[in-house]
């Protein structure tokens, strides 16, 4: 009874770990999309939106370098992408820790149950050999 509850708790912990790792993977994917896809900048003094190169594939300046005549350079800022990466680190560490803890709990529980079964089998064989 206790053994099955322990395994179930371990499997539930593994599920949380997988879930957090999936969230971290989504954050990495979102960051990759932000860095590798072109984007548009809407400006009031332009007739239409300006198409900009992806943030990762340009050598032009960024918004961190101050205002420029290039609307893409003024809008090309890194804090959003870096925030996603920064957020993904603790989420992935927590997910990996929960996954490892849950998996270890299940394996130890299965190993203990197998040892108990083997001890019971050995005791039964000794009982039959003496009878």
Secondary structure, 3 states (H helix, E strand, C coil): CHHHHHHHHHHHHHHHHHHHHHHHHHHHHHHHHHHHCCEEECCCCCCCCEEECCHHHCCCCCHHHCCCCCHHHHHCCCHHHHHHHHHHHHHHHHHHHHHHHHHHHHHHHHHHHHHHHHHHHHHHHHHHHHC
